[in-house]
Structures are given as structure tokens and as C-alpha cells.
Amino acid sequence: MVPGAAMPKVSRKDPEGSGGPDAGRFPGAGAAPRRPEAMLTPEGAPASTDFSLAAGVRHINHGSFGAVPSAALRAQRELSGIMNANPCDWFMDMPGKVAPARRRIAAYLGAPQDATALVPNASAGASVVYNNVPAWRGMEIVTTDHSYGAILMGAQRLAARWEGSVNSVHIPLDASDDEVFDRVTGTLNENTALVVIDHVTSATARVLPAGRIAAEGRRRGIPVLVDAAHSPGLFAEPLAGIGADFWVGNLHKFACAPRGTAALVASGPHTQVLYPLIDSWGAPEPFPARFDQQGTIDITSYLAAPVAMATLEQRYGWDEMRRYITELADYAQSIVVGALTAATGEDAAVSVGVPVNGLRLVRLPAGLVETQEEAHWLRHIIAAQLGIESAITHWGGHGYLRLSTHVYNTADDFEDFVERAVPFIVELGRTERRK
């Protein structure tokens, strides 16, 4: 598959549909949203056949590491072969290869081409900002208690270098946009050097008003970094309304690019102070061109990313995919919440203020997950014993199941989770209580 190949933009569906034999057998199913019909390829096969995921595993954690269309993986392997066949020719012309891919990725994101650099992941983009943003002794960085761990650690290191501090503002899980805005901006002062705000939170699967906070930061002259790791692919225009100084977004998650591909979009007075983490021959160039050549990094993921995006557009259509992802997430959340609530007597429903279309949160039984280490343990044991790759998160002293949906997922994935994983989790919770 190559970008621009003539393929119909269609979305065919499983004719079994919402009236299948399993539609009413789950706790709470009577009130559940409609059971979505599975998306199929233009040839009528399951959408999962367009991906290289193992068939014997239930993959309901797309939000962590994504899944790459096989067409993009083939393109990446071909590019790797070219690189290794003549390394001198390949590395001597890295900017000539990266710049066109960067421009196509910027167009996909709806970002200005002259403001978009490519980096390995969102955390790497944040590290670029931390390494270059103006700082001073005793400065303060403002973020929230929903921040992703690696992003927070980078902020803490920056603050420590300058004998400063990080203010993690508490945001209630069900806070409205107005409350989030007031809580964050209410802490800003003359010593605030940087605001770091999520667009979509990782552990808690909710949207924060990043655009409003970025605008307020710009008004006050305070740089704002928006961590939009999950946004590309989830939203048709992930940067719309977000005029932040710095924006970082992963392409390997919902946009399904090969891993190691992310965008750093910069605007405002601090753009030209941004330099790559690796000093190389592109350093004298202006931003973003100076990011196009960084030593001998493997750029094949960058070059194959447009293939992934074009493949999904041509075979399914991004708007149709987002509609399906949302409907499936509605259904998945409903049946899992219903099953856990019925089995434990505890309400597993969670109000997250502003929910996300393809990421949903379900409350786990009380006492089962109280630390990040216990979250990792539960994820591992579900994968090892049940063959289900899920996301278990921890926030505010409580554990959550974070559901992810994508085009290759079906209602069967989450019905299977209800049948096998919910009783497993409930029994684990009872065992923990008996200890």
C-alpha cells in the first residue's frame, strides 16, 4: 500500500449486527447502548486482518501502544532495507527524506508545516521543551494531578535543576471545564515559568480544557505545554482551538503510525529556542528543519507514518472510524460497568467530567488496586492467565480499568471480557479482602 493508491473509502459492517444472540445476556444489557456491528475491510474480512496483532489475544488497550496497519509495516521494512543497503546514501540525505513526511503529517494534524517537528514520542517532545524553555532559580511549573508519569518526572527534574518546584493542582475526576480552568489558572503567578496541561489524560481518560488554559497562558506571557499524546486520530482536528506555545502528540496511538513517531508543534516567542535532544548537523537550521537530521536515528517510522494514515482513510475513512470507535466504547463501557456492578454491589460507573470518544473508565472493586505497582500486577495477571491485554490505571488511591476501542475491536472483545475477566477480577478482589 502506498499513499494515494486508488482504494474506495468504505465502511462495510457485519450483517449480524446488534440483534445477535448475545445482545441481552449481560448484566445491565437492557439499558446498554446499541451493540455496534463490526467494521469490515472493503473485501468483507474483519478489520483486524489489516493489522499484525496476534489472533489469540484480546487487544482492548489500543491507547497505550497502538496497532500498526500491516501496509505501513511493509513500507517500513522496505525503507529499512534501503537504509541498510546503502547507509551512506541514506544518512547523507536525511533532511530530504524527513521533510516531505513531516509536511504530510502536519497536514494530517491540521498543523502549520513550518511549526511542526518530528520526535520519537510525546515524552521526547516534552523533554525538548524542558531542555530549552526559559527558566530561573526558584521558578515554578504548574501542572495537574492527572499528568502522565513520565511528563511529570521531566517537569520535576527541570524544577530541581533550578531549585524550583512543581505545583500539581488537584482536579476532581468529575470537574467541569470551568472548574478545571479556574483551579489551574488560579495558581498562576509571576513565578510561573511553565504550565503543563493534558488534552486527554492518560490514567483518567478525560478531556481537559487545554485550549482555554493555553490562551490564558499566552495572555499572561506564561509558556504552556499541551500533552496531547492521545489526541491524533481521536479527533479530526486535534490542534483546533489550542494555540499553545508547545504541543506534543503521539502518532503511534490512535493514528496507528509505526512506533517512534510523534509531532512537536510550536508557536509563539519561544519557537526558535527549541533544539533537538541530539546535537547534529541540522542545528544551524531554523525550527523545525533542525529536527530533520539527528545523528543516525532510525527515521523509517517517520517515513512510514503517512502510509498508516492513508491506509486507514482509504479503507475505512477516518470520520467513519471515529463514529465506530465512539459507539463501541459506549457499548463496552456499559456492559463492563453493568457486570462489575452486579457482581460486587459497588457502583463501577465513573463520571469523568468530559469523557473521551475512544477511551473510557470503569471503577475496579475497592481495595483491589491502591498503588501503581498493584495496577501493573493486575494488568500482567489478566494478560498472562486470560490472554487479554488491558489497561489498569491508578489515580487518587483507587484502581480503574481503562477501555480503549479502535477499528479492529468488536463487541465480542468486550463481551468476552465480561464473561471471563469480570469474574476473575471480582474473585481477586474478594481474595484481597480476606487477606
Secondary structure as GFF3:
##gff-version 3
##sequence-region A 1 435
A	DSSP	beta_strand	12	13	.	.	.	ID=ss1
A	DSSP	three_ten_helix	17	19	.	.	.	ID=ss2
A	DSSP	three_ten_helix	29	31	.	.	.	ID=ss3
A	DSSP	beta_strand	39	40	.	.	.	ID=ss4
A	DSSP	three_ten_helix	47	50	.	.	.	ID=ss5
A	DSSP	beta_strand	58	59	.	.	.	ID=ss6
A	DSSP	alpha_helix	62	65	.	.	.	ID=ss7
A	DSSP	alpha_helix	70	85	.	.	.	ID=ss8
A	DSSP	alpha_helix	87	92	.	.	.	ID=ss9
A	DSSP	alpha_helix	94	109	.	.	.	ID=ss10
A	DSSP	three_ten_helix	113	115	.	.	.	ID=ss11
A	DSSP	beta_strand	116	119	.	.	.	ID=ss12
A	DSSP	alpha_helix	122	132	.	.	.	ID=ss13
A	DSSP	beta_strand	140	144	.	.	.	ID=ss14
A	DSSP	alpha_helix	149	161	.	.	.	ID=ss15
A	DSSP	beta_strand	165	169	.	.	.	ID=ss16
A	DSSP	alpha_helix	177	185	.	.	.	ID=ss17
A	DSSP	beta_strand	192	198	.	.	.	ID=ss18
A	DSSP	alpha_helix	210	220	.	.	.	ID=ss19
A	DSSP	beta_strand	224	227	.	.	.	ID=ss20
A	DSSP	alpha_helix	231	234	.	.	.	ID=ss21
A	DSSP	beta_strand	246	250	.	.	.	ID=ss22
A	DSSP	beta_strand	262	266	.	.	.	ID=ss23
A	DSSP	three_ten_helix	271	273	.	.	.	ID=ss24
A	DSSP	three_ten_helix	289	291	.	.	.	ID=ss25
A	DSSP	alpha_helix	300	315	.	.	.	ID=ss26
A	DSSP	alpha_helix	318	344	.	.	.	ID=ss27
A	DSSP	beta_strand	359	363	.	.	.	ID=ss28
A	DSSP	alpha_helix	372	386	.	.	.	ID=ss29
A	DSSP	beta_strand	388	389	.	.	.	ID=ss30
A	DSSP	beta_strand	391	395	.	.	.	ID=ss31
A	DSSP	beta_strand	398	404	.	.	.	ID=ss32
A	DSSP	alpha_helix	411	416	.	.	.	ID=ss33
A	DSSP	pi_helix	417	421	.	.	.	ID=ss34
A	DSSP	alpha_helix	422	434	.	.	.	ID=ss35
###
